Amino acid sequence: MNSNTKGRLYGIGVGPGDPELLTLKALRLLQAAPVVAYQSATDRDSIARAIVAQYLTGNQIEVLFHLPRALKPETAESIYDQEIAPIADHLAAGRDVVVLCEGDPFFYGSFMYVFTRLSEQYETEVVPGVSSLMACPVALGVPFTYYNDILTVLPAPLPPEELTTQLLTTDAAAIMKLGRHFTKVRDILHQLGLASRALYIERATMTQQRIVPLDEVDPTEVPYFAMIVIPSKNRL
Ligand SMILES: C[S@@+](CC[C@H](N)C(=O)[O-])C[C@H]1O[C@@H](n2cnc3c(N)ncnc32)[C@H](O)[C@@H]1O
């Protein structure tokens, strides 16, 4: 590639875990790119890289960047800038960069931190991925929303009052980012009479997928990749 030409930035959704849930477009772009970047929380391997490991060509430059969570916004801003700088360096040198993102890039995706920093300077294409929002109900084997149902997506770290208000006014819900918030969420579901309809799944579509009855979940063992799905009770 001509070094006077800027590289293109690709944000690629790699799906929820099963490598066969990658789109054909994502696969084509992934294999054509000279540089593949992926993020990891500082203490973990990259899930997104693991999902596509079998498709990497073996002669691509790999860039790992860290986006630590639970930082104060002022600190996060400068750390994220530093972490994402190597991607900009490759683009400035004329190399296309594929940034992998678990699930879909624009649905709570880590790629958005790259997008907001680089998409104005570099030509950017985003490829949607199969999101956990779609994959979890299917893996659980439950139809999720019918006809004019309202679906609400709730991050579990929200305050209990907010979770309660939202759950009272929706037909179906997905509760994400459970981790240490699991007990709070389960208590609310019991209080609202929703526990019997709520389904728990972790690592959907990955080889370690587990489906556990809500009341049998050990709150100390809830992983980051876990979701509670409350399917609509309406039936057509
Ligand atoms: C930061 S969000 C990323 C969402 C992702 N971009 C997507 O489209 O699915 C992370 C949350 O997504 C949910 N999640 C992602 N993949 C999952 C999976 N394979 N099984 C269960 N939940 C998953 C979990 O609730 C997790 O806390």
PDBQT file of the ligand as one rigid body, heavy atoms in Angstrom, charges set to zero:
ROOT
HETATM    1  C1  LIG A 301     -20.070  -4.388  26.763  1.00  0.00    +0.000 C 
HETATM    2  S1  LIG A 301     -21.452  -5.388  26.370  1.00  0.00    +0.000 S 
HETATM    3  C2  LIG A 301     -21.028  -5.866  24.745  1.00  0.00    +0.000 C 
HETATM    4  C3  LIG A 301     -22.209  -6.275  23.935  1.00  0.00    +0.000 C 
HETATM    5  C4  LIG A 301     -21.819  -6.762  22.549  1.00  0.00    +0.000 C 
HETATM    6  N1  LIG A 301     -21.276  -5.694  21.728  1.00  0.00    +0.000 N 
HETATM    7  C5  LIG A 301     -22.992  -7.402  21.847  1.00  0.00    +0.000 C 
HETATM    8  O1  LIG A 301     -23.423  -6.922  20.787  1.00  0.00    +0.000 OA
HETATM    9  O2  LIG A 301     -23.475  -8.410  22.351  1.00  0.00    +0.000 OA
HETATM   10  C6  LIG A 301     -21.110  -6.831  27.298  1.00  0.00    +0.000 C 
HETATM   11  C7  LIG A 301     -22.346  -7.522  27.795  1.00  0.00    +0.000 C 
HETATM   12  O3  LIG A 301     -22.961  -8.198  26.717  1.00  0.00    +0.000 OA
HETATM   13  C8  LIG A 301     -23.538  -9.413  27.177  1.00  0.00    +0.000 C 
HETATM   14  N2  LIG A 301     -22.944 -10.503  26.398  1.00  0.00    +0.000 N 
HETATM   15  C9  LIG A 301     -22.090 -10.385  25.383  1.00  0.00    +0.000 A 
HETATM   16  N3  LIG A 301     -21.806 -11.583  24.850  1.00  0.00    +0.000 NA
HETATM   17  C10 LIG A 301     -22.490 -12.490  25.568  1.00  0.00    +0.000 A 
HETATM   18  C11 LIG A 301     -22.608 -13.897  25.504  1.00  0.00    +0.000 A 
HETATM   19  N4  LIG A 301     -21.946 -14.620  24.577  1.00  0.00    +0.000 N 
HETATM   20  N5  LIG A 301     -23.420 -14.523  26.400  1.00  0.00    +0.000 NA
HETATM   21  C12 LIG A 301     -24.099 -13.804  27.315  1.00  0.00    +0.000 A 
HETATM   22  N6  LIG A 301     -24.030 -12.464  27.431  1.00  0.00    +0.000 NA
HETATM   23  C13 LIG A 301     -23.231 -11.813  26.561  1.00  0.00    +0.000 A 
HETATM   24  C14 LIG A 301     -23.241  -9.547  28.664  1.00  0.00    +0.000 C 
HETATM   25  O4  LIG A 301     -24.362  -9.097  29.381  1.00  0.00    +0.000 OA
HETATM   26  C15 LIG A 301     -22.071  -8.600  28.823  1.00  0.00    +0.000 C 
HETATM   27  O5  LIG A 301     -21.990  -8.095  30.135  1.00  0.00    +0.000 OA
ENDROOT
TORSDOF 0
